[in-house]
Amino acid sequence: MSIRQEKFGKVIQKELADIFQANRSELFNNAFITISKVEVSPDLSYAKVFVSLLNNNNVQEMMNILELQKKVIRHELAGKIRKQVRVIPELNFILDDSLDYVFHMEKVLQEIQKKENPPKA
């Protein structure tokens, strides 16, 4: 990935984070969505947006909502970066479950530690 792609990805990540925070209640049912990474195509016309959904029980429903709101999100993004770029990238939201994996592993390690070091009476 080129430096240009990385810089543009960071701009998109920051602006989308602001959009998600500002429109949390009306677009995303108050779900807490974080953007872990953005990968941009070499021509800057396509962006893979990796999202993490925190404290959300129905992940698939939230991904469907993101898909339904894609045009609105892209329009909001266009308003913020219009003067910096020629083309507003097409957005593709991808679930990043690495954070869930980290939490799961921490829980497993805590369980192992409890078994190895039982509380003393």
C-alpha positions, -999 to 999 in steps of 0.1 A, spaced: 0 0 0 14 34 -10 18 63 14 -9 81 -5 -34 53 1 -24 51 38 -29 88 43 -63 88 25 -73 57 45 -66 76 78 -86 106 66 -116 84 58 -112 65 91 -113 98 111 -142 113 92 -162 81 93 -156 78 131 -170 114 134 -200 105 113 -207 73 133 -204 92 166 -226 121 155 -254 99 139 -252 71 164 -288 74 176 -306 80 144 -287 57 120 -274 29 142 -298 24 170 -273 37 195 -248 10 187 -212 17 194 -192 12 162 -155 17 159 -134 17 128 -103 -4 132 -88 1 98 -95 14 63 -79 0 32 -81 21 0 -77 9 -36 -47 23 -56 -71 46 -76 -87 57 -43 -122 49 -56 -129 20 -33 -125 16 5 -127 -14 27 -139 -2 61 -132 -26 89 -157 -21 118 -159 -34 153 -192 -36 171 -189 -32 208 -215 -46 232 -238 -56 203 -257 -88 206 -270 -90 171 -239 -84 149 -256 -95 116 -285 -71 121 -260 -43 127 -240 -52 96 -274 -51 76 -281 -16 90 -246 -5 79 -253 -18 45 -287 -1 43 -272 32 55 -242 30 31 -255 58 8 -263 81 37 -228 75 52 -211 80 19 -231 113 13 -220 125 48 -184 116 40 -186 134 7 -196 166 25 -165 164 47 -138 154 22 -152 169 -10 -126 196 -13 -97 172 -6 -104 145 -33 -118 141 -68 -137 109 -62 -156 99 -31 -147 62 -26 -173 34 -27 -175 20 9 -175 -17 18 -181 -25 54 -163 -56 68 -167 -69 103 -135 -69 122 -139 -94 150 -103 -93 162 -114 -73 193 -139 -100 202 -111 -126 199 -89 -105 222 -116 -103 249 -123 -141 245 -86 -149 250 -83 -127 281 -113 -145 296 -98 -179 288 -65 -168 304 -82 -156 335 -101 -189 338 -68 -208 335 -52 -186 361 -81 -192 385 -77 -230 382 -39 -228 387 -41 -204 417 -73 -213 436 -82 -187 463 -68 -196 497 -92 -201 526 
